[in-house]
Amino acid sequence: MNTKEKAIELIDKYINADFNCKDCDMPFCDAKCTILTKYEAKYCALIAVDEILKVAFYSPPDCYNFYLNVKVELDKL
């Protein structure tokens, strides 16, 4: 998997995540308030990659560089 594919995968995971409604505490309520937009999903993915980078800093350089490039790809999307 290349960095662009990973970036797209992360966004898709957040778009398709099962969040509970804040108002009725039901998954996927009629108000559709649990579905993230692509922009929101991208923002969540960027936060996740930032957290991964904090840990990957102590990993082999190729792991850190991979996620650094994933962040670049997320910024491009």
Phi and psi in degrees as a GROMACS rama.xvg file:
@    title "Ramachandran Plot"
@    xaxis  label "Phi"
@    yaxis  label "Psi"
@TYPE xy
-91.276  176.231  ASN-2
-66.5538  -36.1611  THR-3
-67.1555  -41.9634  LYS-4
-62.2933  -39.6639  GLU-5
-65.1364  -41.5638  LYS-6
-60.9529  -44.904  ALA-7
-65.5536  -40.6411  ILE-8
-60.4391  -42.931  GLU-9
-63.7246  -43.8017  LEU-10
-61.4901  -45.022  ILE-11
-61.9381  -37.2691  ASP-12
-63.3797  -38.8455  LYS-13
-74.2552  -35.763  TYR-14
-63.9889  -38.9809  ILE-15
-94.8429  8.33484  ASN-16
-67.177  151.05  ALA-17
-96.9457  93.5454  ASP-18
-99.5069  145.783  PHE-19
-85.7504  145.546  ASN-20
-63.1214  137.826  CYS-21
-73.3227  -28.6872  LYS-22
-85.2958  -43.6764  ASP-23
-114.481  -2.01897  CYS-24
57.2622  32.3272  ASP-25
-117.159  137.541  MET-26
-67.0171  134.026  PRO-27
50.4153  60.1605  PHE-28
-70.8642  174.036  CYS-29
-64.0356  -24.0464  ASP-30
-74.929  -10.2903  ALA-31
56.6567  32.4989  LYS-32
-83.9037  0.688649  CYS-33
-100.915  -1.11823  THR-34
-94.9869  127.244  ILE-35
-84.6674  145.272  LEU-36
-75.8842  168.374  THR-37
-61.8632  -39.147  LYS-38
-61.9472  -45.7626  TYR-39
-64.4178  -40.7963  GLU-40
-64.9109  -39.1958  ALA-41
-63.6507  -42.2162  LYS-42
-62.2694  -43.1722  TYR-43
-62.6478  -42.353  CYS-44
-62.9057  -39.2223  ALA-45
-63.8018  -39.8177  LEU-46
-63.2334  -44.1669  ILE-47
-61.9244  -43.3275  ALA-48
-66.7925  -37.1833  VAL-49
-60.0696  -40.4515  ASP-50
-67.2657  -39.8697  GLU-51
-62.6737  -40.9611  ILE-52
-62.9367  -33.5124  LEU-53
-62.4709  -38.4617  LYS-54
-82.3043  -40.2646  VAL-55
-66.8951  -16.727  ALA-56
-56.6137  -31.3863  PHE-57
-93.9713  3.78549  TYR-58
-94.8203  177.464  SER-59
-57.65  148.588  PRO-60
-55.4981  -34.0348  PRO-61
-65.9962  -32.8206  ASP-62
-68.2684  -47.46  CYS-63
-61.6286  -45.7739  TYR-64
-64.4102  -36.1049  ASN-65
-58.9983  -50.958  PHE-66
-72.4588  -26.4628  TYR-67
-64.8275  -40.4476  LEU-68
-72.2289  -30.3885  ASN-69
-61.8575  -42.1043  VAL-70
-62.0612  -40.3748  LYS-71
-61.0092  -43.9791  VAL-72
-65.5113  -38.4533  GLU-73
-62.0618  -39.8381  LEU-74
-63.3837  -31.9683  ASP-75
-74.7034  -27.9142  LYS-76
